[in-house]
C-alpha cells in the first residue's frame, strides 16, 4: 500500500517513472549513452581507464589461453571503469549539493576514491599474475 503511494507520487513528479516496457528500455539506454559521453568528455580519469580498456581487451584476447582467462582479464578492466563512473557520480552529487567543505562529504568522496583504488589494484594484480603465468611458462 505505501509502496504504491510512493510510486504514484514519483510518477506525478517524475514523468520518466511512468514509462514501461520497450519505451522504458529505450529511454534508459539513451540515458546510459549520455552518461558515457559525459564521462568521456568530462572525466580525465575515465578517459585513461577507457584507453587502458581499449588496449587491454585485445591484449586479453591475445594473451588468454582459455576463454576464462580472457574473460577475467577483460572483466577487471570493465569493472575498473564501472567503479570510476560510480565514484564520479558520487562526486558530482556531492558537489551539486554543496561545495562547502564538510566532513561527511569528504568521507563520501574518500570512500569513492578508495573504491577506485581497490578496483585498480585488483586489475593490476590480476594482469600481473596472468602475465607472470603466461610468460614464466614459456621459459
C-alpha positions in Angstrom: 0.0 0.0 0.0 2.7 2.5 1.0 4.9 1.4 -1.9 2.0 2.1 -4.4 1.5 5.6 -2.9 5.2 6.3 -3.2 5.2 5.1 -6.8 2.2 7.3 -7.7 3.8 10.3 -6.1 7.0 9.7 -8.1 5.1 9.3 -11.3 3.3 12.6 -10.7 6.6 14.5 -10.2 8.9 12.4 -12.4 7.3 11.6 -15.8 10.1 9.1 -16.6 8.7 6.8 -13.9 5.5 6.3 -16.0 7.4 4.6 -18.8 7.0 0.8 -19.1 8.3 -1.9 -21.4 10.3 -1.0 -24.5 9.8 2.7 -24.0 11.4 2.5 -20.6 14.3 0.4 -22.0 14.8 2.8 -24.9 15.0 5.8 -22.7 17.2 4.1 -20.1 19.6 3.2 -23.0 19.6 6.8 -24.1 20.4 8.0 -20.5 23.2 5.4 -20.3 24.8 6.6 -23.5 24.5 10.2 -22.3 26.3 9.2 -19.1 29.1 7.5 -21.1 29.5 10.5 -23.4 29.6 12.8 -20.3 32.3 10.6 -18.7 34.4 10.7 -21.8 34.1 14.5 -22.2 34.3 15.5 -18.5 36.5 12.9 -16.7 40.2 12.6 -17.4 40.4 9.5 -15.1 37.6 7.8 -17.0 39.3 8.5 -20.3 42.6 7.0 -19.0 40.7 3.9 -17.9 38.8 3.7 -21.2 42.2 3.9 -23.1 43.5 1.1 -20.9 40.4 -1.0 -21.6 40.5 -0.4 -25.4 44.2 -1.5 -25.4 43.6 -4.2 -22.8 40.7 -6.2 -24.2 42.5 -7.0 -27.5 45.6 -8.0 -25.4 43.4 -10.1 -23.2 42.1 -11.9 -26.3 45.7 -12.5 -27.5 47.1 -13.5 -24.1 44.3 -15.5 -22.7 44.9 -19.2 -23.2 41.3 -20.1 -22.3 38.1 -18.2 -22.6 38.1 -17.9 -18.8 41.4 -16.1 -18.7 40.3 -13.8 -21.5 37.0 -13.0 -19.6 38.8 -12.4 -16.3 41.3 -10.0 -17.9 38.6 -8.2 -19.7 36.2 -8.1 -16.7 38.7 -6.5 -14.3 39.2 -3.7 -16.9 35.5 -3.1 -17.3 35.0 -3.3 -13.5 37.6 -0.6 -13.0 35.6 1.7 -15.4 32.3 0.9 -13.6 33.8 1.9 -10.3 35.2 5.1 -11.7 31.8 6.0 -13.1 30.2 5.4 -9.7 32.9 7.5 -8.0 32.4 10.3 -10.4 28.6 10.1 -9.8 29.2 10.4 -6.1 31.5 13.4 -6.5 29.0 15.2 -8.9 26.1 14.6 -6.5 28.1 15.9 -3.5 29.3 18.9 -5.5 25.8 19.6 -6.6 24.5 19.6 -3.1 27.2 21.9 -1.7 30.7 23.0 -2.5 31.2 23.7 1.2 33.8 21.6 2.9 32.1 19.1 5.2 33.5 16.0 6.9 30.7 13.8 5.6 31.2 15.0 2.0 34.9 14.4 2.4 34.2 10.9 3.8 31.9 10.0 0.9 34.4 11.2 -1.7 37.2 9.4 0.1 35.1 6.2 0.1 34.6 6.5 -3.6 38.3 7.2 -4.2 39.2 4.1 -2.1 36.8 2.0 -4.2 38.6 3.2 -7.4 42.0 2.4 -5.8 40.9 -1.1 -4.8 39.4 -1.8 -8.3 42.6 -0.5 -9.9 44.7 -2.7 -7.6 42.6 -5.7 -8.4 43.0 -5.1 -12.1 46.8 -4.6 -11.8 47.3 -7.7 -9.6 45.1 -9.8 -12.0 47.0 -8.7 -15.1 50.5 -9.0 -13.5 49.5 -12.5 -12.2 48.2 -13.6 -15.6 51.2 -12.2 -17.4 53.6 -13.8 -15.0 51.9 -17.2 -15.5 51.9 -16.7 -19.3 55.5 -15.7 -19.7 57.0 -17.8 -16.9 55.8 -21.0 -18.5 57.4 -20.0 -21.8 60.9 -20.1 -20.3 
